[in-house]
Amino acid sequence: MTATLDKPGAQSDTTTPDHPLTPLSADEIREVRRIVGAHGLLGESVRFVYAALEEPHKDVVLAFRPGDPIERRARIMLLDRAIGKGTDAIVSITDNAVVYEHTVDPVTEGQVPILDEEFGDIEAMLLDCDEWVAAIRKRDLNPEKVRAVPLSAGAFGHADEVGKRVVRVLGFYQYDDADLPWGHPIDGLLATIDVTAKHVLSVNDHDDLPVPSERSEWDAEPHVTPTRTDLKPIEITQPEGPSFTVDGNKITWADWSFRFGFDIREGLTLHQLSIKDGDNERPLIYRASVAEMVVPYAHPSPSRYWINYFDQGEYMFGRYTNSLELGCDCLGEIKYFDVTIADENCEPRVIKNAICLHEEDYGVLWKHVDIFNGMAEVRRQRRLVISFFLTIGNYDYGFFWYLYLDGTVQLEVKATGVVFASAYRAPDPFASELAPGLGAPFHQHLFSARLDMSVDGHANTVEEVDAVAAPMGPDNPWGNGFVQQKTKLTHELEAMRLADNLKARVWHITNPNKQNRLGQNVGYALYPEGQPTLLADPSSSVAKRAAFTTKHLWVTKYDPAERYPAGHIVNQHPGGDGLPRFVAQDRNIENDDVVLWHTFGLTHFPRPEDWPMMPVDYAGFTLKPVSFFDRNPALNVPAGKKKSHCCNG
């Protein structure tokens, strides 16, 4: 549906973008609200769940030249809180029109993501619920001191929930303002709430487990230890300044160049990543993002079986990005970027210092001391880092993209914060004991990286490459031989793959239309960490809703509408959307414009050492050039200044 409105004179005040991928400005966000209101979609109870740039088709972006006209569009999701109606729409800021509008079916499609405003109502609802208050008082606790933790409800087909906008709530006790309630779970108690009707549907008080009493602040007893004094300062200085340059949202460093974006669903995104090779600017990735994550928990108890939250599709986790004004996560010569997002009333909200850009030394790049010609050379590796950190509930996540001098690209996710705790009563095969009476259910953190590849062009082929032993025979008489076994993936349904570390399995993304000087197809290799995929049963609700987590690799033909591996609408969706639907078309992916979707993550069996504050755990993947260059691309790195005491680490 398209609606065209009279263009007001005020629109001339809107900031003019210089590129199709420039994120929405504050003025543009305000324009979106005005257009949506003029179209009749707003009202006193309507909130914006999501509003961000609707990126143009790849062809439009690649054809763009400075000075060309740019159509600006925004993708939005609305929620009418009074009736629970969700709306998905596209707004053309340029044409002053709503150009697409769709009402979300709550039964077949689920619900639009959860609002912070909805979470803010939960404790008051529970205090008005006699059954909840009685369950709290039965435990000799003050209901006023219970911190309600509402979480996405999932989709289990319960008759009293179908078609309703539901959250489930666990309680944690907070003794005083300084106390961290995460250490005091009120286990065995669960409330289910219809947030549209503002009604408690049920209270399940199935087990009266003692509430752990030990405090969980990092510096509270019994965790207090003297701060050590034997660590001397490490200073990182760049007296001549950083080596990168910034022009708007375009960054250039060493041979690399790319643009970056940000929205509240995916967080930091990289665009048009390319590397210079001599006089040639060679594309590598058109668009890279973490498009979804899910945290499925393994405890089957009545109050915890349902916990499997999608921090992006259900919560829009980018809105919880840390302002690094509040604490710096980077060292050295740093460039910070603010980001402007739309709040739930579609008013611009600036997150100061949301993105951090800096360089890091990374030890030896290459080195050799030769016994024949006297060569003694060493070069140091360094990397460019662009990152952001967010806090969602108890967990903190950092997303760090690394670019290296040798053409390597890496993504590293850092998970830290506070483990989501439970009460513990032995024996419990589904949880660890972290402190007296305090447990932590086993769980996974599974991410999906969406990599829209463009290896030296937009026609690529993916091959699975295994290390296999060669059979003994005329070609391998001594039995010492092993080879690379390559399997070309030509259609989507055969490109649903699992990693295999026993075969050193990698996936090559090659361009069969471009060769290096040796006649080899140019390419890059995706190196997976090969950790477990989803461990839940294939028939479970989470396996249907998060099917992307059942394979390490999916490959699809490029379609700009296919942005999210679990589908566009995730909250309370019954499952089957996203990648399973995409690949059912079984399109050709050989020598074509392809997108790789890579599942990676952590399987967490919590340890006492994770409490009360969890040291960072890591997950990610690496992309390395394979025949992309004619030789080592880092031969041009200058030697460092020689010092009398040198370490090559």
VMD Tcl script that draws the C-alpha trace (Angstrom):
set ca {
  {0.00 0.00 0.00}
  {1.37 3.46 -0.90}
  {0.30 6.79 0.55}
  {1.64 10.12 -0.72}
  {1.51 13.21 1.45}
  {2.07 16.88 0.77}
  {5.69 17.71 1.41}
  {6.04 20.33 4.14}
  {8.58 23.09 3.91}
  {10.21 21.82 7.09}
  {11.57 18.83 5.21}
  {14.27 21.01 3.70}
  {15.90 21.05 7.15}
  {16.62 17.31 6.92}
  {20.32 16.51 6.83}
  {21.42 15.51 3.33}
  {23.22 12.14 3.28}
  {26.32 11.76 1.11}
  {25.95 8.02 0.47}
  {23.07 5.51 0.26}
  {24.41 3.66 3.32}
  {24.64 6.69 5.59}
  {22.62 5.84 8.73}
  {19.45 7.81 9.42}
  {20.07 11.24 10.90}
  {18.12 12.74 13.80}
  {16.17 14.89 11.33}
  {15.30 11.85 9.23}
  {14.09 9.94 12.29}
  {11.77 12.83 13.11}
  {10.55 12.83 9.51}
  {9.72 9.14 9.76}
  {7.50 9.83 12.75}
  {5.78 12.72 10.99}
  {5.08 10.68 7.84}
  {3.80 7.70 9.83}
  {1.53 10.00 11.85}
  {0.18 11.71 8.75}
  {-0.57 8.28 7.29}
  {-2.82 7.55 10.28}
  {-0.72 4.84 11.89}
  {-0.01 6.66 15.15}
  {-2.11 7.13 18.25}
  {-1.70 7.60 21.97}
  {-0.95 3.91 22.53}
  {1.27 3.27 19.45}
  {5.00 2.84 19.91}
  {7.91 2.33 17.54}
  {9.52 -1.05 18.16}
  {12.07 -0.51 15.40}
  {13.03 2.29 13.02}
  {16.23 2.25 10.96}
  {17.60 2.69 7.47}
  {16.07 0.44 4.81}
  {19.19 -0.15 2.76}
  {18.83 0.19 -1.01}
  {19.33 -2.79 -3.29}
  {22.94 -3.77 -3.78}
  {22.83 -2.73 -7.45}
  {21.78 0.80 -6.48}
  {24.61 1.12 -3.96}
  {27.26 -0.24 -6.32}
  {26.15 2.09 -9.12}
  {26.13 5.15 -6.86}
  {28.52 8.01 -7.63}
  {28.97 11.16 -5.55}
  {26.31 13.66 -6.49}
  {23.75 11.07 -7.61}
  {20.26 11.43 -6.10}
  {19.59 9.17 -3.10}
  {16.21 7.81 -2.11}
  {15.99 7.50 1.65}
  {13.80 4.84 3.20}
  {13.23 3.56 6.72}
  {11.99 0.17 7.88}
  {9.72 0.40 10.90}
  {7.78 -1.87 13.23}
  {4.93 -0.47 15.32}
  {3.02 -1.82 18.29}
  {-0.38 -0.55 19.39}
  {-0.11 -1.38 23.07}
  {-3.82 -1.01 23.67}
  {-4.82 -3.86 21.35}
  {-1.52 -5.67 20.71}
  {-1.53 -4.93 16.98}
  {1.86 -5.14 15.27}
  {2.60 -3.35 12.02}
  {5.57 -3.79 9.70}
  {6.08 -0.92 7.24}
  {8.50 0.90 4.96}
  {8.58 4.68 4.82}
  {10.02 6.67 1.92}
  {11.41 9.84 3.44}
  {12.26 11.10 -0.04}
  {8.73 10.63 -1.39}
  {7.03 11.53 1.88}
  {5.05 8.27 1.82}
  {4.38 4.96 3.52}
  {5.19 2.61 0.65}
  {4.56 -0.73 2.40}
  {2.31 -1.68 5.28}
  {1.59 -5.11 6.77}
  {-0.36 -6.14 9.85}
  {1.43 -8.95 11.67}
  {-0.74 -12.03 12.27}
  {-0.17 -12.97 15.93}
  {-1.05 -16.63 15.36}
  {0.97 -17.48 12.26}
  {3.71 -14.81 12.46}
  {4.07 -14.12 16.17}
  {4.59 -10.73 17.72}
  {6.76 -7.70 17.01}
  {9.70 -7.33 19.43}
  {9.31 -6.41 23.08}
  {9.34 -2.79 24.23}
  {11.26 -1.50 27.23}
  {8.04 0.28 28.16}
  {6.31 -3.10 28.44}
  {9.01 -4.41 30.76}
  {8.57 -1.35 32.95}
  {4.99 -2.33 33.80}
  {5.70 -5.85 34.99}
  {6.55 -5.39 38.67}
  {3.41 -3.31 39.29}
  {1.27 -6.03 37.65}
  {2.78 -8.69 39.87}
  {2.28 -6.66 43.02}
  {-1.41 -6.50 42.11}
  {-1.54 -10.29 41.70}
  {-2.62 -11.98 44.95}
  {-1.25 -15.36 43.86}
  {2.23 -13.93 43.14}
  {2.33 -11.93 46.38}
  {1.25 -14.98 48.38}
  {4.01 -17.09 46.79}
  {6.60 -14.46 47.74}
  {5.32 -14.08 51.31}
  {5.28 -17.87 51.71}
  {9.05 -17.67 51.27}
  {9.28 -14.99 54.01}
  {10.29 -12.37 51.44}
  {9.10 -8.81 50.93}
  {7.29 -8.57 47.55}
  {8.46 -4.97 47.18}
  {12.06 -6.17 47.04}
  {11.52 -8.72 44.28}
  {13.03 -7.66 40.98}
  {10.92 -9.05 38.18}
  {12.91 -10.31 35.19}
  {10.52 -10.59 32.22}
  {11.74 -12.66 29.31}
  {10.41 -13.55 25.89}
  {7.96 -16.42 26.22}
  {8.82 -18.50 23.17}
  {6.12 -20.46 21.35}
  {4.90 -23.73 22.83}
  {1.30 -23.88 21.58}
  {-0.23 -23.45 25.05}
  {-3.93 -22.85 24.39}
  {-4.24 -19.87 26.72}
  {-1.30 -18.10 25.02}
  {-1.89 -18.52 21.27}
  {-2.43 -15.14 19.65}
  {-1.65 -13.24 22.86}
  {1.34 -11.04 23.56}
  {3.01 -12.90 26.39}
  {6.12 -12.69 28.56}
  {7.26 -15.01 31.34}
  {8.69 -13.64 34.56}
  {11.22 -14.96 37.06}
  {11.90 -13.23 40.37}
  {15.22 -12.25 41.94}
  {15.52 -10.75 45.41}
  {17.32 -7.47 46.09}
  {18.15 -6.89 49.76}
  {19.21 -3.26 49.32}
  {20.09 -0.74 46.60}
  {23.70 -1.92 46.33}
  {22.79 -5.58 46.10}
  {22.96 -7.43 42.78}
  {19.75 -9.48 42.67}
  {21.17 -11.99 40.16}
  {22.65 -13.89 43.11}
  {19.27 -14.40 44.78}
  {16.97 -16.27 42.37}
  {13.50 -17.11 43.68}
  {13.43 -20.48 41.98}
  {10.45 -22.75 41.47}
  {8.18 -19.77 40.77}
  {7.08 -18.52 37.36}
  {4.52 -15.96 36.22}
  {3.11 -15.68 32.71}
  {1.69 -12.28 31.74}
  {-0.44 -11.00 28.87}
  {1.23 -7.60 28.45}
  {-1.53 -6.22 26.22}
  {-4.32 -7.01 28.68}
  {-1.93 -6.22 31.56}
  {-3.11 -9.42 33.17}
  {-1.27 -12.23 34.95}
  {-2.36 -15.36 33.09}
  {-0.86 -17.81 35.54}
  {1.48 -18.26 38.49}
  {3.27 -21.59 38.63}
  {4.59 -22.15 42.15}
  {5.93 -25.66 41.70}
  {8.92 -25.88 44.05}
  {9.95 -24.01 47.18}
  {13.72 -23.84 46.83}
  {15.76 -21.83 49.35}
  {16.80 -18.42 48.02}
  {20.62 -18.23 47.95}
  {21.70 -15.53 50.38}
  {25.35 -14.87 49.51}
  {25.81 -11.45 47.92}
  {26.98 -11.33 44.30}
  {28.66 -7.95 43.91}
  {32.20 -8.48 42.71}
  {33.62 -6.65 45.72}
  {31.27 -8.00 48.42}
  {32.04 -10.63 51.00}
  {33.19 -13.36 50.62}
  {34.80 -12.16 47.40}
  {36.77 -9.28 48.89}
  {40.49 -9.60 48.26}
  {43.11 -6.85 48.36}
  {43.75 -5.21 45.00}
  {47.12 -6.45 43.79}
  {49.94 -3.92 43.57}
  {52.51 -5.86 41.53}
  {51.15 -5.01 38.06}
  {53.04 -2.11 36.51}
  {51.32 0.18 33.97}
  {51.34 -0.70 30.27}
  {51.24 2.43 28.14}
  {50.20 2.27 24.49}
  {51.22 5.37 22.58}
  {51.12 6.48 18.95}
  {53.04 9.76 19.00}
  {52.31 10.41 15.32}
  {48.63 9.55 15.68}
  {46.68 6.63 14.23}
  {47.22 5.15 10.77}
  {43.54 5.14 9.80}
  {41.51 7.91 8.19}
  {37.80 8.57 8.59}
  {35.50 10.25 6.09}
  {31.92 10.17 7.34}
  {31.17 6.47 7.80}
  {34.02 5.36 5.51}
  {37.25 4.12 7.06}
  {40.58 3.55 5.32}
  {43.50 1.78 6.98}
  {46.59 0.21 5.42}
  {45.18 -1.46 2.28}
  {41.67 -1.79 3.71}
  {38.60 0.36 3.18}
  {34.99 -0.10 4.28}
  {31.91 1.69 5.51}
  {30.16 0.98 8.78}
  {26.57 1.28 9.90}
  {24.55 0.69 13.02}
  {20.96 -0.15 13.93}
  {19.23 -1.48 16.98}
  {18.68 -4.99 15.63}
  {22.08 -5.95 14.22}
  {24.26 -3.43 15.99}
  {27.48 -2.69 14.09}
  {27.49 -3.56 10.38}
  {30.35 -3.47 7.84}
  {29.76 -2.55 4.20}
  {31.75 -2.67 0.96}
  {34.86 -4.10 2.58}
  {37.70 -4.12 0.08}
  {41.47 -4.43 0.04}
  {43.95 -2.66 -2.20}
  {46.33 -4.85 -4.17}
  {48.81 -2.69 -6.03}
  {46.68 -0.20 -7.93}
  {43.54 -2.34 -7.74}
  {40.78 -1.97 -5.17}
  {39.51 -5.52 -4.78}
  {36.14 -6.17 -3.10}
  {35.81 -8.90 -0.49}
  {32.54 -8.54 1.46}
  {29.59 -6.41 0.42}
  {27.93 -6.58 3.84}
  {28.85 -8.28 7.10}
  {26.82 -8.43 10.29}
  {25.76 -10.59 13.17}
  {22.14 -11.01 12.12}
  {20.78 -13.05 15.04}
  {21.70 -14.73 18.28}
  {19.85 -17.09 20.57}
  {20.59 -18.26 24.11}
  {18.90 -21.64 24.68}
  {18.96 -22.98 28.24}
  {19.14 -26.67 29.07}
  {17.12 -26.91 32.29}
  {13.82 -28.78 31.81}
  {12.19 -27.65 35.08}
  {8.66 -26.14 34.84}
  {9.99 -22.65 35.54}
  {12.89 -22.81 33.07}
  {12.15 -25.14 30.12}
  {11.02 -22.19 27.96}
  {14.12 -20.02 28.25}
  {15.61 -19.49 24.80}
  {15.72 -15.79 24.08}
  {16.69 -14.21 20.78}
  {18.50 -11.07 21.89}
  {18.23 -9.43 18.48}
  {14.93 -10.49 16.95}
  {13.00 -10.33 20.24}
  {14.78 -7.51 22.09}
  {16.51 -5.32 19.47}
  {19.72 -5.53 21.47}
  {21.49 -2.59 19.84}
  {19.43 -0.17 21.92}
  {21.38 -1.42 24.97}
  {24.76 -0.43 23.52}
  {27.15 0.93 26.12}
  {28.24 4.53 25.95}
  {32.00 4.27 26.28}
  {31.96 7.62 28.06}
  {30.97 5.49 31.03}
  {34.00 3.24 30.81}
  {36.54 2.71 28.06}
  {36.98 -0.78 26.62}
  {39.85 0.13 24.25}
  {43.45 1.27 24.65}
  {45.68 3.49 22.53}
  {44.84 6.23 20.03}
  {41.07 5.83 19.82}
  {38.41 7.29 17.56}
  {34.90 7.11 18.96}
  {31.66 7.36 17.02}
  {28.29 8.36 18.39}
  {25.26 6.59 17.00}
  {21.77 8.00 16.66}
  {18.89 5.57 17.07}
  {15.12 6.00 17.26}
  {13.51 5.55 20.66}
  {10.08 4.01 21.21}
  {8.39 7.29 20.25}
  {10.58 7.63 17.15}
  {12.52 10.48 18.66}
  {16.27 10.47 18.05}
  {18.44 9.22 20.90}
  {22.19 9.64 20.74}
  {24.45 7.00 22.28}
  {27.72 8.79 22.88}
  {30.95 6.94 22.07}
  {29.03 3.85 21.00}
  {31.63 2.53 18.53}
  {35.36 2.31 19.17}
  {38.01 2.34 16.41}
  {41.69 1.79 17.14}
  {44.85 -0.13 16.18}
  {46.55 -2.89 18.13}
  {49.98 -4.45 17.95}
  {49.56 -8.20 17.39}
  {53.00 -9.71 17.74}
  {55.05 -11.26 14.93}
  {53.72 -10.94 11.39}
  {56.56 -12.82 9.70}
  {60.15 -13.59 10.64}
  {63.16 -15.53 9.38}
  {66.81 -15.92 10.29}
  {68.57 -17.76 7.46}
  {71.62 -19.97 7.85}
  {72.77 -19.45 4.24}
  {72.48 -15.80 3.26}
  {72.54 -14.16 6.68}
  {69.01 -12.82 6.43}
  {67.60 -11.73 9.80}
  {64.23 -10.05 9.30}
  {61.13 -9.68 11.43}
  {57.95 -7.66 10.88}
  {55.27 -6.96 13.43}
  {51.59 -7.64 12.86}
  {48.99 -5.10 13.74}
  {45.26 -5.02 13.35}
  {42.51 -2.47 13.02}
  {39.70 -2.97 15.54}
  {36.16 -1.64 15.26}
  {33.87 -2.69 18.08}
  {30.94 -2.02 20.35}
  {29.74 -3.42 23.68}
  {26.23 -3.86 25.00}
  {24.55 -5.01 28.18}
  {21.32 -6.99 27.95}
  {20.05 -8.08 31.33}
  {22.73 -10.03 33.13}
  {25.08 -10.56 30.17}
  {27.49 -8.16 28.47}
  {28.60 -8.80 24.88}
  {31.40 -7.18 22.92}
  {31.53 -7.50 19.13}
  {35.01 -6.92 17.69}
  {35.84 -6.92 13.98}
  {39.56 -7.22 13.22}
  {41.37 -6.43 9.96}
  {45.00 -7.58 9.62}
  {47.93 -6.53 7.43}
  {48.07 -9.96 5.76}
  {44.49 -9.77 4.48}
  {42.88 -11.70 7.34}
  {39.44 -10.72 8.67}
  {38.17 -11.89 12.05}
  {35.10 -11.51 14.18}
  {35.40 -12.06 17.90}
  {32.47 -11.98 20.31}
  {33.34 -11.45 23.97}
  {30.79 -12.69 26.52}
  {31.03 -11.51 30.11}
  {28.81 -10.11 32.85}
  {26.83 -12.16 35.36}
  {25.76 -15.76 34.79}
  {21.97 -16.23 34.82}
  {21.61 -18.11 38.08}
  {19.16 -20.52 39.66}
  {18.78 -22.13 43.04}
  {20.75 -25.36 43.30}
  {19.74 -28.61 44.92}
  {21.88 -31.66 44.22}
  {21.81 -33.80 42.25}
  {21.05 -31.64 39.22}
  {22.34 -32.98 35.89}
  {21.37 -29.77 34.05}
  {23.21 -27.16 36.15}
  {26.45 -26.36 37.96}
  {26.79 -25.18 41.55}
  {28.63 -21.83 41.65}
  {28.22 -20.82 45.28}
  {26.41 -22.33 48.28}
  {22.90 -23.13 47.09}
  {23.41 -21.16 43.88}
  {23.24 -22.89 40.51}
  {23.65 -21.96 36.87}
  {21.82 -23.96 34.20}
  {23.84 -25.16 31.23}
  {23.20 -23.08 28.12}
  {24.53 -22.00 24.75}
  {25.19 -18.64 23.11}
  {24.71 -19.17 19.37}
  {25.27 -16.43 16.80}
  {24.60 -16.18 13.07}
  {26.98 -14.09 10.99}
  {25.50 -12.98 7.67}
  {28.34 -12.57 5.16}
  {27.27 -11.17 1.79}
  {30.45 -12.14 -0.05}
  {31.95 -10.41 -3.08}
  {35.34 -12.06 -3.50}
  {36.89 -10.03 -6.31}
  {33.38 -9.61 -7.72}
  {29.82 -10.69 -7.08}
  {29.93 -14.10 -8.78}
  {31.32 -16.59 -6.26}
  {31.38 -20.35 -5.67}
  {31.66 -22.14 -2.31}
  {33.70 -25.32 -1.86}
  {33.94 -27.48 1.24}
  {37.57 -28.46 1.80}
  {38.61 -31.39 4.03}
  {42.00 -32.81 4.94}
  {41.86 -36.55 4.21}
  {44.42 -39.32 4.24}
  {45.36 -40.67 0.82}
  {45.05 -44.46 0.51}
  {48.26 -46.40 0.17}
  {48.94 -47.39 -3.40}
  {51.09 -46.55 -6.41}
  {50.65 -42.82 -5.80}
  {51.26 -43.12 -2.04}
  {53.48 -46.18 -1.53}
  {54.66 -45.23 2.00}
  {51.26 -44.16 3.30}
  {52.34 -40.73 4.41}
  {50.27 -38.74 1.92}
  {47.18 -36.69 2.66}
  {45.25 -34.40 0.35}
  {42.65 -31.68 0.18}
  {39.28 -33.08 -0.73}
  {37.11 -30.39 -2.31}
  {33.35 -30.60 -2.69}
  {31.65 -27.89 -4.70}
  {28.33 -26.69 -3.27}
  {26.06 -25.88 -6.22}
  {22.55 -25.54 -4.73}
  {21.14 -24.26 -1.47}
  {19.86 -27.54 -0.04}
  {23.26 -29.24 -0.34}
  {24.97 -26.23 1.26}
  {23.65 -26.84 4.78}
  {26.89 -28.02 6.35}
  {28.51 -28.93 9.64}
  {32.07 -28.17 10.67}
  {34.44 -31.09 11.23}
  {37.61 -30.26 13.11}
  {38.93 -33.81 12.67}
  {39.11 -33.04 8.96}
  {40.32 -29.45 9.42}
  {37.20 -28.50 7.45}
  {37.07 -25.02 5.95}
  {34.94 -23.45 3.26}
  {36.54 -21.68 0.30}
  {34.65 -18.81 -1.29}
  {36.20 -18.47 -4.74}
  {35.69 -16.41 -7.86}
  {35.92 -18.81 -10.82}
  {36.13 -15.85 -13.18}
  {39.35 -14.46 -11.68}
  {42.70 -16.22 -11.32}
  {45.98 -15.34 -9.69}
  {49.29 -15.50 -11.58}
  {49.43 -19.28 -11.04}
  {46.06 -19.80 -12.71}
  {44.29 -20.57 -9.41}
  {40.82 -19.22 -8.71}
  {41.11 -16.33 -6.27}
  {39.40 -16.96 -2.96}
  {39.01 -16.58 0.76}
  {38.58 -19.38 3.30}
  {36.12 -19.36 6.19}
  {37.72 -21.04 9.21}
  {35.06 -22.15 11.72}
  {35.83 -22.81 15.35}
  {33.76 -25.99 15.06}
  {31.99 -25.77 18.42}
  {28.63 -27.54 18.95}
  {25.53 -26.44 17.11}
  {22.17 -26.42 18.90}
  {22.02 -29.26 21.44}
  {18.25 -29.18 21.97}
  {16.21 -32.02 20.49}
  {15.30 -31.55 16.79}
  {11.60 -31.73 17.70}
  {11.87 -28.99 20.33}
  {10.31 -25.57 19.95}
  {13.67 -23.80 19.90}
  {14.98 -26.09 17.15}
  {12.05 -25.05 14.96}
  {12.35 -21.36 15.77}
  {16.16 -21.22 15.66}
  {16.76 -23.72 12.86}
  {19.75 -21.66 11.74}
  {21.62 -23.00 14.77}
  {21.40 -26.61 13.57}
  {24.10 -26.11 10.89}
  {27.40 -24.27 10.92}
  {27.02 -23.11 7.34}
  {24.16 -22.15 5.07}
  {24.63 -20.62 1.62}
  {21.86 -18.71 -0.16}
  {21.49 -16.78 -3.36}
  {21.44 -13.06 -2.64}
  {18.00 -11.63 -1.98}
  {17.81 -8.27 -0.21}
  {14.61 -9.36 1.56}
  {16.44 -12.25 3.27}
  {18.10 -10.39 6.10}
  {17.54 -12.45 9.24}
  {18.27 -16.17 9.76}
  {15.24 -16.75 12.02}
  {12.96 -14.57 9.92}
  {11.82 -10.96 10.07}
  {9.39 -11.50 12.97}
  {10.85 -13.69 15.73}
  {9.01 -12.99 18.98}
  {6.52 -15.85 19.63}
  {6.87 -17.06 16.04}
  {5.95 -20.76 15.87}
  {9.01 -21.60 13.74}
  {10.05 -22.59 10.25}
  {10.86 -19.10 9.01}
  {14.22 -17.70 7.99}
  {16.88 -19.98 6.57}
  {14.73 -23.12 6.22}
  {12.30 -21.15 4.10}
  {15.05 -19.44 2.13}
  {16.86 -22.63 1.15}
  {13.66 -24.52 0.31}
  {13.86 -22.73 -3.04}
  {17.08 -24.69 -3.71}
  {18.45 -21.94 -5.92}
  {21.72 -22.15 -7.81}
  {24.68 -20.88 -5.79}
  {27.50 -21.76 -8.20}
  {29.23 -18.79 -9.81}
  {26.49 -16.55 -8.45}
  {25.85 -13.73 -5.99}
  {25.86 -15.64 -2.69}
  {25.40 -15.00 1.01}
  {27.07 -17.18 3.67}
  {25.38 -17.62 7.04}
  {27.78 -18.94 9.65}
  {26.65 -20.27 13.03}
  {29.22 -20.02 15.82}
  {29.17 -19.66 19.56}
  {29.69 -20.99 23.05}
  {28.40 -24.00 24.96}
  {28.60 -22.91 28.56}
  {28.89 -25.29 31.48}
  {29.33 -22.60 34.17}
  {32.21 -22.93 36.65}
  {32.70 -21.49 40.13}
  {35.34 -19.31 38.47}
  {32.52 -17.65 36.47}
  {31.05 -16.23 39.68}
  {30.30 -13.55 40.71}
  {31.65 -11.87 37.56}
  {32.33 -13.99 34.51}
  {35.77 -13.58 32.87}
  {35.41 -12.98 29.15}
  {34.69 -16.06 27.05}
  {35.31 -15.89 23.31}
  {33.67 -17.07 20.12}
  {34.09 -16.14 16.47}
  {35.55 -17.09 13.12}
  {38.30 -16.14 10.68}
  {38.43 -15.37 6.96}
  {41.84 -15.81 5.30}
  {42.95 -15.24 1.73}
  {43.59 -18.42 -0.27}
  {45.12 -17.74 -3.69}
  {43.58 -14.27 -3.53}
  {47.04 -12.71 -3.75}
  {50.04 -13.72 -5.83}
  {52.32 -13.77 -2.78}
  {52.40 -12.67 0.86}
  {50.60 -9.27 0.78}
  {52.43 -8.09 3.90}
  {55.96 -7.98 2.44}
  {55.68 -4.19 2.34}
  {55.41 -3.78 6.11}
  {58.39 -1.72 7.32}
  {60.85 -3.06 9.87}
  {60.48 -1.67 13.36}
  {63.17 0.31 15.07}
  {65.82 -1.99 16.49}
  {66.20 -1.91 20.25}
  {68.91 -3.35 22.46}
  {66.37 -5.54 24.23}
  {63.91 -7.02 21.76}
  {61.13 -9.52 22.11}
  {59.44 -10.92 19.02}
  {56.25 -12.14 20.69}
}
mol new
graphics top color blue
foreach p $ca { graphics top sphere $p radius 0.5 }
foreach p [lrange $ca 0 end-1] q [lrange $ca 1 end] { graphics top cylinder $p $q radius 0.2 }
display resetview
